[in-house]
Amino acid sequence: MRIVFEVRKGLRIGIELKCNTCFITEIVWSENPYSDKMPINTAAVSGIMTIGGGYSNLEDILSALDIPSMTSHTFQKGHSRISATWEETAAQSSNGRETTGDRGR
C-alpha cells in the first residue's frame, strides 16, 4: 500500500491508499461516518462556542497543537447549524415552564 493523497474536510482527514499489487484504491477516514458520536468538526465548533469563543480562538488552539484548522466557511456552516439547534432546544425547554419573573403570581 502507498499513500496517494490526503483529503481534508475541516478536521476530518481521509487518506487515499493504493495497493501496489492489485492497484485498488480506498480512502480511509479519521472517523467512522456511521458512528453515533458527534463528528469532529461539529464537536470542535460546539466546544469553542460553549466557552464563548469563535473561529480565531479555534485557530489559536489548533495552531498551538500544530493541527491544521478548518476553513472559516466550514466553521460558519457548523456554527449556524449548532446555533439553530441550541435555539430550538431552548424554545422547547421553555414551552410550558414558568419563567423566573412569573413565580408567585
Buried (B, 14 or more C-beta within 10 A) or exposed (E): EEEEEEEEBBBBBBBBBBEEEEEEEEEEEEBEEEEEEEBBBBBBBBEBBEEEBBBEEBBEBBEEEEEEBBEBEBBBBBBEEBEEEEEEEEEEEEEEEEEEEEEEE
